[in-house]
Amino acid sequence: MYNTTHDGAYPDDELRRLLQLLVRAGGLLEPRDYGGLRISLSEVFALGELADAGTLSQQELADRLGLEKSTVSRLAAGMERRGWLSRERDPANRRFYRLRLTADGLAAAGRIGAELRAAHDGLFDGLTDEERAGLLLGLTGLVRVLRNGSRGGDPAGGRD
């Protein structure tokens, strides 16, 4: 599947083509409306992680999102300005912030989660049973390889 004779700067293979189509079709590179809210994909993921966990340190959120701590600090500051997040110093270690969704943040997470759930249901309804099983198997394998680092380099930076 991988064309090793291609002389271009980027790989010329089905994986690249399909990943680019997936990112483009999903509108993943730009903020968009989720649950009636204009929001970035990083904010969507952060809301989901915090809704699931309740409270996380900035480092824990960074680890879950696969982002640098400084990036998560800016992300949290923006979410705090939107009224979705409270950042409080950890009483056990004042160097760390504890992040928690506010009532508005929980409401936003609920709205976005409901929209995503409906979108996922619609996507899976459009697939045959065989396609669904193949997609889940293939994506599981791709995530495993990315987490463990691939032989050709680790474009994900070794993050989970």
N, C-alpha and C positions, 0 to 999 in steps of 0.2 A: 504494500500500500504506500510506503514512503518512497518517493522518487529521489534517490541519492545522486542522480546525474544532473539535477536541476542546478543551474549556476546562479540563480537569483539570490538576493540577500535573505529571503524568507523561504521556509520549506514550501514545496509545491506538492501537497498531499491532501487526502480526503479529510484527515483530522483537522488541519488548519481551516480548510474550506467550511467544514461543518461547524466548527467552533465559532468562526466568524459569523456564519449565518445565524447561529443560535443567539449570539450576543446582539446582533443587529435586529433580528426578529423580536427578541425580548426587550429591546430598548434599554439594555443594561448599562450603557456608557453615560447616559444623561439622567439627571433627575426627572421623575415623571410623577403622575398622579397615581397614588395608591390609596384606596379608601377615601377618595376626595381630597387628599392632602398631597401637596407638592413636596416630594421627599426623594433623597438619594438612596441608592441601593444599600450603601453603608448604614444609613439611618434605619432602613427597613430591617436589616440584619441585627443592628444593635437593639432596636425595640424588641425584636423577637427573643434575643438572648436574655435581655433584662426581664421581660415578661415571664420567661420560663424560670429564671433563676431567683428573681426577687431582688437580691442585692449582690453586686459584684464589685471588686476593686477595678480600677482602670486597667491594671495589668491583666487581671483575669479576663476582662472584656477584650483586651488587645489579643490575648492568646486565643480566645474563642473565635475572633474575627480574622485572625491571621494578619493583623495590622501592627505597625509600630506604636509604642506607647504614646509618642508625641502626636501621632495621627489621631489616636483615640482621645487624647486630651482635647484636641480641636473639635473633634466630633461631639464629645460630651458637652463642651462649652456651647456649641451651636444648639444642641438639643435642650440644654438648660435655658438658653435664651427663648426657645420656643415654648417653654413651660412644661416640657415633657419629662424632665430629669432633675433630680436633686443630687448635688454632689456635696458630701459631708466628709470632713476629716475622720479617719478611722481612729476611734478613741484608744485602741490598743497600739497604734503606730501612727502618729500625727503626720508622718511623711506621705501616707497613702490616702487617697480619696475612696470613699464607698459610694457607688452609684446606685440609685433606686429610681424607678419610674414614679412620677407624680400621678394623681388621679387623671389629669389630662393625657399623660403619657400612656397610662393603661388603656384609656379610651381610644387613643390613636392606634395602639397596638391591636386592640380588639377589632377596630374597623379595618385596618390593613390586613390582619390575619384572616378575617372573614372573606375579604376580596381575594386574597391569595388562595384560600381554600377552594373557593368557587372556581377560580381560574385553573387550579391544578386538577380539580374534578373534571372540568371541561376538556383539558388537554388529555387526561387519561381516558376519558370517554371516547375520544377520537381515535384511539389506538386499538388495534386488535389485542387479544390476550397475549399472542406471541410477541408482538412489538413491545408491549408493556414489559413483559418478562425480559426481553432482550435489552431494552433500555435500562432497566434497573440493574441487570447483571453487568452491562458494559460500564455504566456510570460508577458502580461500586468498584469495579476493577480499576478504572481511571483514577478515582480518588485514592485508592490504595497505592498505586504507583506514584502519584504525586506526593503523597505523604512520606513514602519511603525514599523518594528521589529516584529519578530515572537514570538509565545508563547514559543518555544523551544530555544530561544536565538537569537541573531542577528549576524550571521557570517559576515555580511557586515559592522559591526561597526556602523550602524545607518546612514551611508553616503548615499547621493543621487548619 
